Each structure stands twice: as C-alpha cells, then as structure tokens.
Amino acid sequence: MVSALSVTVNMPNIGLIIYYLVCIIVLPVVLINTKNEKLLQLYLPLLLPIAVVLQESGNPNMYQNILIKGSTNTISIISTFIIGLMSIAGILWMSIKVSMDNNNLGNGILAGLLITTIIMGFSKIIIPDLINKGDKFVKEHTDLKPSFEMHKYVIGFSLVILICLCSLAVQNLYGVDRGEVLRRQIKV
C-alpha cells in the first residue's frame, strides 16, 4: 500500500506549493508584521536565487515548475513571472530608497543596476553552474554517499548568502547616515 506521505512527496507541484506558502506568503507577512522593513527589503530580491537553488538542487519532481526550465507550461510561466516580479519590486524598492536617502537619482539608478546584475547574473548563470560542478566534484572525489543530495543545497544556499552579502555591500556603499537625512530635511 502507498502511504499518504509518499503520495504527497511525489506530487509534481508540492515543492512549488511549499515555496509559495513559505517564501512568498508567510515570510513577507511575518516581516511586515514585525515592522522589519530593512530585512524585507533585503529578502525580496533573494526570491529568485532561492528559487533557482531549490530547482537545481531538489528532486526533479519536487520543484519542476518553480521556474521555466526545459519544457514550459502554464504553471511554470506564471510562477516565473510572479517570482521575477517580486524580485524586481524588491530591487526597485532598494534603489528608490538609496535615491531618496542620497537626494541623488544617479546613485539610486547605479545601485539598482548593480543589484540587478548581481541577482540576475548569479541566479541565471553562476548558481546552476556551480551547483552542477560542485555535485560532480563531490561525487568524483569523495566516498560520501549523498542520499538526499544535501551537498547541492549547501552549495546553493552558500551562494545565496554570498549574493546577500554583495547586496548588503552595495546598500552600505550608497548608505547615508540617518542623522544626515534628518539634517537635510530640517534645512529645507
């Protein structure tokens, strides 16, 4: 007999449902309710790299429709659009905040372009390539028996942390002291 857990885990869109429940609905709601604007601003652009890591590392049936890859269908097109839209909204939010804090449109545009290049470049090119190369290296050079392919997740989420650090570096590069922003507002 087939157990309910076995059927649930092998459903083709279960990973997509879990990703949307946790990453798109629950985490942003928690960050909004805790009034943690800076963390939400940092988190939204990371939705795309997280989705890429899950799709590249996971079981083929688990995250097959989270982004467009290989064959396209309506679910993957809509999912890719929603994830991309939320990531771009986070990047725009960050660049507008940099622009307003610095009273300089050029700084906001440049910060937005840098973050977009980092997020999109890592997500579409570097993350899948490094996960596949790391997987190949681990399987060839170790006697580790990767039963759940956890090493792929470790490699992928390490790269997401690197993207997060790069994003923080760009934000701090263009960051302005809160006291300076208040002094500018008082002078006007």
VOROKE-975987 format. One line per field, with one value per atom (N, C-alpha, C, O): chain; x, y, z; atom name; residue number from 1. Coordinates in steps of 0.001 Angstrom, whole numbers, plus 500000, padded with zeros to 6 digits. Atoms other than C-alpha are relative to their C-alpha. Last residue first. Layout:
# residues N
cadena: (A_...);
east: (X_...);
north: (Y_...);
up: (Z_...);
atomo: (CA_...);
num: (NUM_...);
//
This chain:
# residues 188
cadena: (A_A_A_A_A_A_A_A_A_A_A_A_A_A_A_A_A_A_A_A_A_A_A_A_A_A_A_A_A_A_A_A_A_A_A_A_A_A_A_A_A_A_A_A_A_A_A_A_A_A_A_A_A_A_A_A_A_A_A_A_A_A_A_A_A_A_A_A_A_A_A_A_A_A_A_A_A_A_A_A_A_A_A_A_A_A_A_A_A_A_A_A_A_A_A_A_A_A_A_A_A_A_A_A_A_A_A_A_A_A_A_A_A_A_A_A_A_A_A_A_A_A_A_A_A_A_A_A_A_A_A_A_A_A_A_A_A_A_A_A_A_A_A_A_A_A_A_A_A_A_A_A_A_A_A_A_A_A_A_A_A_A_A_A_A_A_A_A_A_A_A_A_A_A_A_A_A_A_A_A_A_A_A_A_A_A_A_A_A_A_A_A_A_A_A_A_A_A_A_A_A_A_A_A_A_A_A_A_A_A_A_A_A_A_A_A_A_A_A_A_A_A_A_A_A_A_A_A_A_A_A_A_A_A_A_A_A_A_A_A_A_A_A_A_A_A_A_A_A_A_A_A_A_A_A_A_A_A_A_A_A_A_A_A_A_A_A_A_A_A_A_A_A_A_A_A_A_A_A_A_A_A_A_A_A_A_A_A_A_A_A_A_A_A_A_A_A_A_A_A_A_A_A_A_A_A_A_A_A_A_A_A_A_A_A_A_A_A_A_A_A_A_A_A_A_A_A_A_A_A_A_A_A_A_A_A_A_A_A_A_A_A_A_A_A_A_A_A_A_A_A_A_A_A_A_A_A_A_A_A_A_A_A_A_A_A_A_A_A_A_A_A_A_A_A_A_A_A_A_A_A_A_A_A_A_A_A_A_A_A_A_A_A_A_A_A_A_A_A_A_A_A_A_A_A_A_A_A_A_A_A_A_A_A_A_A_A_A_A_A_A_A_A_A_A_A_A_A_A_A_A_A_A_A_A_A_A_A_A_A_A_A_A_A_A_A_A_A_A_A_A_A_A_A_A_A_A_A_A_A_A_A_A_A_A_A_A_A_A_A_A_A_A_A_A_A_A_A_A_A_A_A_A_A_A_A_A_A_A_A_A_A_A_A_A_A_A_A_A_A_A_A_A_A_A_A_A_A_A_A_A_A_A_A_A_A_A_A_A_A_A_A_A_A_A_A_A_A_A_A_A_A_A_A_A_A_A_A_A_A_A_A_A_A_A_A_A_A_A_A_A_A_A_A_A_A_A_A_A_A_A_A_A_A_A_A_A_A_A_A_A_A_A_A_A_A_A_A_A_A_A_A_A_A_A_A_A_A_A_A_A_A_A_A_A_A_A_A_A_A_A_A_A_A_A_A_A_A_A_A_A_A_A_A_A_A_A_A_A_A_A_A_A_A_A_A_A_A_A_A_A_A_A_A_A_A_A_A_A_A_A_A_A_A_A_A_A_A_A_A_A_A_A_A_A_A_A_A_A_A_A_A_A_A_A_A_A_A_A_A_A_A_A_A_A_A_A_A_A_A_A_A_A_A_A_A_A_A_A_A_A_A_A_A_A_A_A_A_A_A_A_A_A_A_A_A_A_A_A_A_A_A_A_A_A_A_A_A_A_A_A_A_A_A_A_A_A_A_A_A_A_A_A_A_A_A_A_A_A_A_A_A_A_A_A_A_A_A_A_A_A_A);
east: (500917_514722_498833_497955_499493_517350_499036_498979_500204_515309_500434_499781_501429_515063_499712_498801_500406_518788_498524_498151_499462_519562_499608_499289_500836_517198_500490_499678_501280_518988_499087_498419_499767_522356_498712_498447_499906_521156_500202_499666_501374_520075_499981_499067_500344_523632_498611_498267_499804_523674_499558_498566_500763_524103_500368_501511_500807_525441_499183_498339_499180_528271_499273_499877_499145_526175_500914_501285_500843_523483_500835_500567_500448_526095_499124_499258_498846_527754_499605_500041_499743_524396_501168_501136_501090_523623_500159_499961_499733_527028_498930_499236_498885_526427_500372_500688_500518_523012_501097_500841_500807_524517_499466_499472_499050_527161_499266_499708_499405_524424_501007_501080_501043_522576_500511_500233_499992_525847_498917_499127_498778_526110_500105_500522_500326_522463_501227_501095_500938_523383_499697_499724_499326_526475_499090_499515_498966_524698_500735_500964_500651_521609_501032_500904_500468_523745_499328_499539_498860_525558_499615_500191_499940_522187_501173_501108_499335_521781_500098_499952_501009_519324_500585_499935_501315_521350_498936_498072_501011_524739_498591_498123_501185_527003_498891_498182_501252_530310_498827_498810_500757_533266_498688_498051_500271_534707_499263_498676_498846_536434_499733_500641_498765_534079_501093_501842_500220_530670_501274_501449_500262_531726_499849_500360_498779_533298_499803_500643_499082_530260_501284_501788_500560_527923_500932_501192_499775_530148_499484_500119_498567_530210_500326_501134_499694_526400_501471_501791_500654_525838_500327_500640_499218_528452_499358_500068_498710_526791_500808_501363_500162_523247_501331_501514_500529_524318_499806_500307_498998_526571_499454_500101_498760_524389_500838_501170_500165_520706_501265_501183_501125_520692_499962_499730_499800_524167_498902_499176_498802_523775_500262_500523_500293_520176_501205_501052_501089_520851_499781_499760_499588_524272_498922_499221_498945_523292_500435_500645_500631_520039_501019_500733_500742_521906_499328_499322_499046_524417_499286_499685_499344_521718_500995_501080_500968_519657_500601_500334_500174_522706_499013_499248_498791_523500_499899_500287_499965_519933_501206_501091_501052_519710_500003_499840_499579_523069_498972_499341_498929_522068_500471_500734_500612_518790_501049_500798_499256_520609_499416_499537_500457_518950_500710_501061_498852_521087_499610_500479_499097_518305_501167_501634_500618_515770_500920_500985_500151_517978_499422_499893_498653_519003_499930_500600_499593_515332_501394_501626_500729_514383_500379_500522_499376_517136_499283_499928_498671_516026_500614_501201_500176_512346_501352_501486_500471_513233_499834_500203_498865_515289_499605_500370_499033_512477_501201_501693_500599_509911_500945_501075_499814_512256_499394_499954_498575_512370_500289_501036_499705_508578_501470_501794_500652_508049_500301_500593_499249_510575_499445_500198_498719_508911_500853_501448_500244_505453_501307_501520_500426_506536_499817_500273_498816_508453_499664_500450_499125_505401_501257_501667_500599_503071_500902_501089_499976_505345_499452_500049_498634_505980_500110_500896_499636_502257_501397_501608_500657_501358_500420_500636_501432_503862_499435_500189_500790_507385_498541_498018_501332_509736_499217_499321_500338_513380_498647_498479_498767_513462_499618_498743_499969_510893_501361_502401_499498_510827_499967_499881_499777_509003_500519_500177_500750_507507_500245_499498_499909_509957_499311_499710_500021_510494_499998_500575_500321_509785_499819_498827_501444_509561_499622_498499_500622_513208_498488_497947_500483_514337_499300_498563_501056_515870_499754_500269_499564_519210_498978_499339_498785_518681_500364_500885_500241_515067_501221_501079_500932_515648_499768_499688_499323_518747_499080_499508_499035_516965_500715_500911_500751_514005_500943_500715_500482_516340_499239_499398_498915_518147_499568_500045_499563_514809_501179_501120_500980_513387_500425_500242_499431_516592_499014_499380_499191_515372_500575_500948_500766_512571_500863_500493_500513_514771_499346_499554_498890_516905_499498_500120_499368_513915_501183_501444_500894_512109_500587_500504_499826_515107_499102_499505_498677_515150_500235_500817_499953_511397_501342_501380_498595_511240_500204_500441_499511_507902_501507_502240_498978_507265_500648_501590_500623_504005_500988_500614_500840_505722_499395_499377_499118_508495_499213_499648_499332_505960_500899_500906_501018_503823_500617_500321_500281_506921_498948_499069_498860_507952_499757_500037_499762_504483_501150_500963_501106_503317_500443_500340_500765_506052_498928_498608_499189_508756_499189_499599_498958_506795_500637_500660_500507_503485_501050_500754_500911_504880_499462_499365_499237_507852_499095_499449_499242_505669_500783_500811_500967_503220_500725_500406_500507_506018_499042_499100_498922_507675_499583_499925_499939_504367_501099_500914_499949_503839_500094_499825_499101_504694_500111_501154_500861_503176_500893_501842_499818_505819_499054_499082_498649_506095_500208_500991_499835_502321_501368_501470_500769_501939_500214_500374_499349_504730_499285_499939_498785_503301_500725_501231_500398_499849_501215_501231_500351_501301_499654_500024_499275_501128_499557_498363_500820_500000_500867_501937);
north: (499617_572559_500700_501097_498815_572555_500497_501698_498842_570128_501282_502314_499695_567524_501229_501989_499468_567636_500399_501433_498636_567264_500633_501820_499108_564246_501444_502368_499860_562526_500946_501783_499120_563211_500221_501333_498623_561717_500994_502101_499541_558541_501439_502205_499996_558084_500598_501593_498684_557556_499881_499221_499660_554225_501371_501819_498824_554042_500445_501333_499111_551658_501310_502383_499239_550153_500959_502003_499107_549143_500846_502036_498912_547777_500977_502189_499157_545780_501168_502297_499148_544483_500943_502097_499037_543202_500961_502167_499030_541541_501092_502267_499159_539913_501044_502184_499136_538638_500940_502126_498977_537265_501004_502210_499120_535437_501123_502272_499161_534060_500962_502121_499031_532838_500925_502125_498968_531214_501050_502226_499222_529356_501118_502229_498995_528386_500766_501878_498990_526713_501070_502259_499159_524878_501143_502298_499251_523588_500939_502101_498935_522631_500854_502077_499013_520694_501173_502328_499167_518968_501052_502140_498832_517772_500916_502120_498942_515440_501298_502391_498993_513340_501185_502224_500611_510147_501015_500716_498939_511678_499468_499413_500481_508681_501034_501011_499613_510265_499493_499655_501240_508390_500236_499291_500450_511645_498669_498292_499941_512911_499592_499657_500583_512039_499862_498885_501399_512509_499330_498124_500803_515674_498524_497658_500093_517192_499097_498244_500882_516432_499790_498669_501347_517959_498996_497919_500481_521021_498587_497778_500303_521436_499489_498571_501192_521134_499613_498429_501151_523553_498718_497694_500409_525933_498835_497998_500537_526051_499500_498402_501353_526445_499348_498146_501001_529280_498627_497640_500518_531178_498897_497863_500536_531763_499267_498097_500688_532502_499311_498346_500933_533360_499198_497990_501164_534854_498971_497775_500709_537133_498747_497678_500728_538067_499195_498061_500975_538968_499173_497944_501035_540608_498916_497726_500799_542490_498859_497734_500795_543670_499095_497928_501084_544761_499101_497879_500934_546755_498809_497660_500763_548300_498987_497861_500935_549308_499149_497950_501072_550854_498954_497755_500819_552809_498839_497713_500762_554042_499072_497907_501012_555055_499127_497910_501032_556843_498876_497703_500811_558691_498892_497778_501023_559915_499061_497865_500104_561796_498826_497668_498860_563067_500017_501078_499230_560433_501285_502084_499714_558962_500881_501714_499022_559284_500367_501533_498720_557579_501078_502215_499437_554801_501374_502308_499585_554220_500613_501627_498759_554197_500509_501716_498913_551652_501327_502375_499681_549352_501185_502068_499426_549478_500433_501534_498619_548891_500705_501871_499236_545813_501459_502361_499814_544474_500817_501657_499037_545042_500276_501422_498669_543289_501080_502170_499677_540249_501392_502163_499672_540268_500330_501200_498734_540481_500402_501568_498903_537741_501363_502298_499934_535376_501143_501899_499504_536150_500155_501172_498601_535805_500579_501690_499215_532583_501481_502306_500006_531115_500837_501609_499118_532144_500089_501175_498630_530623_500976_502024_499482_527486_501424_502213_499826_526901_500585_501505_498817_527494_500267_501419_500190_525011_501235_502112_498942_525204_499577_498891_499861_522300_501078_501202_501115_522770_500223_501138_500733_525225_498804_498022_500588_527902_499347_499999_499072_528427_499291_498065_498760_526736_501102_502269_498879_524093_501322_502277_499944_521203_501214_501652_498587_521826_500203_501176_499120_518425_501449_502075_499839_516141_501061_501564_499461_516659_500183_501108_501132_516178_500533_501513_500906_519388_498831_498758_500972_521050_498921_497801_500713_522961_498871_497839_500727_523936_499185_498051_501108_524803_499184_497957_501018_526849_498800_497654_500683_528694_498892_497797_500879_529501_499225_498045_501124_530866_499004_497793_500956_532979_498798_497685_500670_534438_499061_497910_501029_535188_499227_498012_501340_536980_498887_497712_500346_540338_498589_498048_500102_540271_499727_498869_501338_539477_499903_498917_500875_542646_498643_498031_499385_544995_499156_499090_500286_542650_500551_499915_501417_542804_499587_498777_500197_546592_498549_498270_499524_546886_499720_499339_500168_544789_500336_499452_498683_546017_499987_500902_499642_542679_501339_501750_499900_542356_500350_500969_498796_543131_500191_501310_498832_540586_501302_502271_499920_537920_501241_501955_499580_538642_500143_501096_498564_538520_500501_501615_499161_535145_501494_502273_499960_533523_500942_501813_499557_534355_500183_501286_498904_534257_500529_501718_498868_532211_501187_502330_499540_529753_501307_502288_499828_529184_500623_501553_498858_529842_500237_501382_498775_527524_501233_502214_499707_524789_501300_502112_499601_524926_500378_501394_498681_524864_500525_501696_499049_521951_501426_502353_499828_520042_500981_501758_498587_520668_500219_501325_499173_517241_501449_502065_499137_515182_500978_501508_500229_512666_500801_500644_499615_513987_499843_500592_498558_513868_500450_501443_499371_510312_501511_502126_500337_509030_500652_501155_499197_510858_499754_500692_498633_509358_500900_501778_499133_505837_501407_501794_498749_503517_500913_501116_498814_500000_501254_501282);
up: (501080_503723_500524_499758_500694_506454_498949_498689_499136_508627_499301_499459_499961_505863_500840_500513_501305_505194_500008_499454_500122_508901_498668_498612_499193_509083_499944_499904_500695_506191_500770_500163_501156_507821_499220_498762_499502_511113_498872_498917_499758_509295_500531_500225_498585_507983_500196_499558_499392_504247_501452_501765_498807_502526_500544_500447_500283_498976_501211_501094_500811_499770_499728_499736_499089_502541_499262_499798_499210_500042_500959_501123_500882_497639_500772_500603_500299_500413_499111_499338_498837_501636_499761_500188_499964_498144_501173_501026_501073_497929_499976_499775_499560_501324_498955_499297_498933_500199_500496_500704_500675_496986_501021_500775_500687_499054_499260_499288_498950_501324_499391_499801_499645_498210_501100_501074_501037_497064_500251_499951_499768_500361_498972_499297_498992_499818_500470_500980_500481_496557_501020_500699_500990_497792_499565_499523_499276_500896_499053_499386_499242_498869_500737_500793_500974_496401_500695_500323_500357_499275_498956_498935_499127_500530_499659_499904_500760_497538_500811_500265_500317_499553_499245_499122_500161_499692_499610_498786_499844_499019_499755_498617_500705_499632_500195_501201_499363_500530_499161_497941_499907_499042_500745_501211_498637_497888_499948_498934_499111_494765_501444_502272_500525_491902_501057_501037_500382_493561_499495_499667_498802_495393_499634_500344_499205_492269_501215_501503_500732_490072_500801_500874_499926_492626_499331_499867_498636_492953_500191_500867_499872_489157_501398_501542_500805_488950_500105_500208_499355_491849_499232_499838_498838_490431_500751_501309_500413_487004_501197_501151_500581_488316_499632_499826_499053_490693_499353_499892_499077_488250_500912_501082_500564_485209_501034_500844_501281_485851_499501_498741_500059_489521_498713_498746_499153_489878_499775_499670_500448_486908_500811_500258_501240_487742_499519_499066_499809_491382_498739_498804_499051_490881_500110_500015_500625_487735_500915_500460_501062_489313_499325_499059_499349_492463_498956_499100_499394_490411_500639_500443_501075_488225_500558_500069_500572_491261_498893_498818_499009_492978_499473_499628_500005_489800_500996_500683_501254_489425_499974_499591_499961_493082_498756_498844_499045_492973_500081_500153_500592_489798_500923_500469_500841_491316_499410_499264_501244_494069_499203_499603_500814_497225_498648_498131_500484_498984_499282_498935_498887_501109_499579_500356_499100_498281_501157_501544_500698_495698_500910_500906_500121_498081_499352_499794_498650_498963_499980_500637_499706_495275_501384_501582_500763_494584_500228_500249_499492_497407_499258_499883_498673_496449_500570_501104_500177_492806_501341_501479_500526_493732_499801_500141_498924_495919_499561_500314_499075_493160_501170_501601_500590_490701_500896_501010_499896_492989_499445_500048_498605_493392_500205_501013_499655_489638_501440_501708_500604_488928_500361_500630_499285_491403_499453_500221_498640_489997_500770_501430_500060_486344_501402_501671_500336_486976_499970_500437_498836_488730_499760_500627_498992_485901_501229_501777_500522_483255_501035_501280_499894_485334_499468_499991_498588_485860_500131_500921_499455_482216_501443_501823_499850_480857_500698_501121_499381_479553_500090_499212_500578_478925_500755_501975_500883_479799_499354_498548_500286_482663_499144_499519_501337_483458_499787_499888_501023_487205_498651_498586_499257_490133_499073_499263_500576_487860_500700_500486_501449_488401_499390_498311_500363_492108_498486_498000_498884_493667_499567_499941_499860_490650_501019_501004_501217_489686_500085_499478_500770_493318_498745_498848_499567_494505_499078_497963_498995_493943_500286_500648_500411_490694_500959_500535_501247_491362_499590_499133_499764_495014_498736_498792_499189_494214_500226_500092_500866_491393_500765_500237_500902_493658_499083_498817_499189_496339_499130_499282_499737_493722_500844_500621_501225_492536_500246_499813_500362_495988_498751_498682_499888_497025_499650_499676_501181_495687_500036_498995_501249_498298_498762_497961_500303_501316_498622_497915_500364_501558_499512_498645_501165_501502_499508_498307_501126_503878_498700_497649_500324_506231_498836_498002_500601_506107_499609_498561_501381_506658_499328_498158_500338_509833_498526_497703_500420_511123_499712_500087_499016_512877_499689_500367_498682_510964_501098_502095_499978_507637_501396_501909_500011_508249_500027_500650_498694_509274_500054_501056_499030_506205_501392_502113_500128_503964_500989_501498_499610_505469_499784_500695_498557_505293_500388_501237_499144_501751_501456_501991_500595_499090_500956_500925_500466_500822_499500_499699_499086_502982_499526_500269_498643_501212_500918_501668_499957_497741_501409_501849_500242_498226_500109_500763_498786_499774_499847_500772_498974_496863_501290_501907_500371_494299_501062_501437_499710_496049_499698_500432_498554_496044_500403_501340_499620_492326_501499_501966_500790_490881_500452_500233_500818_493712_499237_499815_501424_494832_499113_497892_500388_498393_498499_497916_499872_498886_499514_498794_501075_497549_500020_498966_501265_499792_498825_497911_500091_502802_498686_498071_500353_502203_499856_498993_498872_502226_499501_498392_500093_499235_501145_501363_500000_500000_500000_500607);
atomo: (N_CA_C_O_N_CA_C_O_N_CA_C_O_N_CA_C_O_N_CA_C_O_N_CA_C_O_N_CA_C_O_N_CA_C_O_N_CA_C_O_N_CA_C_O_N_CA_C_O_N_CA_C_O_N_CA_C_O_N_CA_C_O_N_CA_C_O_N_CA_C_O_N_CA_C_O_N_CA_C_O_N_CA_C_O_N_CA_C_O_N_CA_C_O_N_CA_C_O_N_CA_C_O_N_CA_C_O_N_CA_C_O_N_CA_C_O_N_CA_C_O_N_CA_C_O_N_CA_C_O_N_CA_C_O_N_CA_C_O_N_CA_C_O_N_CA_C_O_N_CA_C_O_N_CA_C_O_N_CA_C_O_N_CA_C_O_N_CA_C_O_N_CA_C_O_N_CA_C_O_N_CA_C_O_N_CA_C_O_N_CA_C_O_N_CA_C_O_N_CA_C_O_N_CA_C_O_N_CA_C_O_N_CA_C_O_N_CA_C_O_N_CA_C_O_N_CA_C_O_N_CA_C_O_N_CA_C_O_N_CA_C_O_N_CA_C_O_N_CA_C_O_N_CA_C_O_N_CA_C_O_N_CA_C_O_N_CA_C_O_N_CA_C_O_N_CA_C_O_N_CA_C_O_N_CA_C_O_N_CA_C_O_N_CA_C_O_N_CA_C_O_N_CA_C_O_N_CA_C_O_N_CA_C_O_N_CA_C_O_N_CA_C_O_N_CA_C_O_N_CA_C_O_N_CA_C_O_N_CA_C_O_N_CA_C_O_N_CA_C_O_N_CA_C_O_N_CA_C_O_N_CA_C_O_N_CA_C_O_N_CA_C_O_N_CA_C_O_N_CA_C_O_N_CA_C_O_N_CA_C_O_N_CA_C_O_N_CA_C_O_N_CA_C_O_N_CA_C_O_N_CA_C_O_N_CA_C_O_N_CA_C_O_N_CA_C_O_N_CA_C_O_N_CA_C_O_N_CA_C_O_N_CA_C_O_N_CA_C_O_N_CA_C_O_N_CA_C_O_N_CA_C_O_N_CA_C_O_N_CA_C_O_N_CA_C_O_N_CA_C_O_N_CA_C_O_N_CA_C_O_N_CA_C_O_N_CA_C_O_N_CA_C_O_N_CA_C_O_N_CA_C_O_N_CA_C_O_N_CA_C_O_N_CA_C_O_N_CA_C_O_N_CA_C_O_N_CA_C_O_N_CA_C_O_N_CA_C_O_N_CA_C_O_N_CA_C_O_N_CA_C_O_N_CA_C_O_N_CA_C_O_N_CA_C_O_N_CA_C_O_N_CA_C_O_N_CA_C_O_N_CA_C_O_N_CA_C_O_N_CA_C_O_N_CA_C_O_N_CA_C_O_N_CA_C_O_N_CA_C_O_N_CA_C_O_N_CA_C_O_N_CA_C_O_N_CA_C_O_N_CA_C_O_N_CA_C_O_N_CA_C_O_N_CA_C_O_N_CA_C_O_N_CA_C_O_N_CA_C_O_N_CA_C_O_N_CA_C_O_N_CA_C_O_N_CA_C_O_N_CA_C_O_N_CA_C_O_N_CA_C_O_N_CA_C_O_N_CA_C_O_N_CA_C_O_N_CA_C_O_N_CA_C_O_N_CA_C_O_N_CA_C_O_N_CA_C_O_N_CA_C_O_N_CA_C_O_N_CA_C_O_N_CA_C_O_N_CA_C_O_N_CA_C_O_N_CA_C_O_N_CA_C_O_N_CA_C_O_N_CA_C_O_N_CA_C_O_N_CA_C_O_N_CA_C_O_N_CA_C_O_N_CA_C_O_N_CA_C_O_N_CA_C_O_N_CA_C_O_N_CA_C_O_N_CA_C_O_N_CA_C_O_N_CA_C_O_N_CA_C_O_N_CA_C_O);
num: (188_188_188_188_187_187_187_187_186_186_186_186_185_185_185_185_184_184_184_184_183_183_183_183_182_182_182_182_181_181_181_181_180_180_180_180_179_179_179_179_178_178_178_178_177_177_177_177_176_176_176_176_175_175_175_175_174_174_174_174_173_173_173_173_172_172_172_172_171_171_171_171_170_170_170_170_169_169_169_169_168_168_168_168_167_167_167_167_166_166_166_166_165_165_165_165_164_164_164_164_163_163_163_163_162_162_162_162_161_161_161_161_160_160_160_160_159_159_159_159_158_158_158_158_157_157_157_157_156_156_156_156_155_155_155_155_154_154_154_154_153_153_153_153_152_152_152_152_151_151_151_151_150_150_150_150_149_149_149_149_148_148_148_148_147_147_147_147_146_146_146_146_145_145_145_145_144_144_144_144_143_143_143_143_142_142_142_142_141_141_141_141_140_140_140_140_139_139_139_139_138_138_138_138_137_137_137_137_136_136_136_136_135_135_135_135_134_134_134_134_133_133_133_133_132_132_132_132_131_131_131_131_130_130_130_130_129_129_129_129_128_128_128_128_127_127_127_127_126_126_126_126_125_125_125_125_124_124_124_124_123_123_123_123_122_122_122_122_121_121_121_121_120_120_120_120_119_119_119_119_118_118_118_118_117_117_117_117_116_116_116_116_115_115_115_115_114_114_114_114_113_113_113_113_112_112_112_112_111_111_111_111_110_110_110_110_109_109_109_109_108_108_108_108_107_107_107_107_106_106_106_106_105_105_105_105_104_104_104_104_103_103_103_103_102_102_102_102_101_101_101_101_100_100_100_100_99_99_99_99_98_98_98_98_97_97_97_97_96_96_96_96_95_95_95_95_94_94_94_94_93_93_93_93_92_92_92_92_91_91_91_91_90_90_90_90_89_89_89_89_88_88_88_88_87_87_87_87_86_86_86_86_85_85_85_85_84_84_84_84_83_83_83_83_82_82_82_82_81_81_81_81_80_80_80_80_79_79_79_79_78_78_78_78_77_77_77_77_76_76_76_76_75_75_75_75_74_74_74_74_73_73_73_73_72_72_72_72_71_71_71_71_70_70_70_70_69_69_69_69_68_68_68_68_67_67_67_67_66_66_66_66_65_65_65_65_64_64_64_64_63_63_63_63_62_62_62_62_61_61_61_61_60_60_60_60_59_59_59_59_58_58_58_58_57_57_57_57_56_56_56_56_55_55_55_55_54_54_54_54_53_53_53_53_52_52_52_52_51_51_51_51_50_50_50_50_49_49_49_49_48_48_48_48_47_47_47_47_46_46_46_46_45_45_45_45_44_44_44_44_43_43_43_43_42_42_42_42_41_41_41_41_40_40_40_40_39_39_39_39_38_38_38_38_37_37_37_37_36_36_36_36_35_35_35_35_34_34_34_34_33_33_33_33_32_32_32_32_31_31_31_31_30_30_30_30_29_29_29_29_28_28_28_28_27_27_27_27_26_26_26_26_25_25_25_25_24_24_24_24_23_23_23_23_22_22_22_22_21_21_21_21_20_20_20_20_19_19_19_19_18_18_18_18_17_17_17_17_16_16_16_16_15_15_15_15_14_14_14_14_13_13_13_13_12_12_12_12_11_11_11_11_10_10_10_10_9_9_9_9_8_8_8_8_7_7_7_7_6_6_6_6_5_5_5_5_4_4_4_4_3_3_3_3_2_2_2_2_1_1_1_1);
//
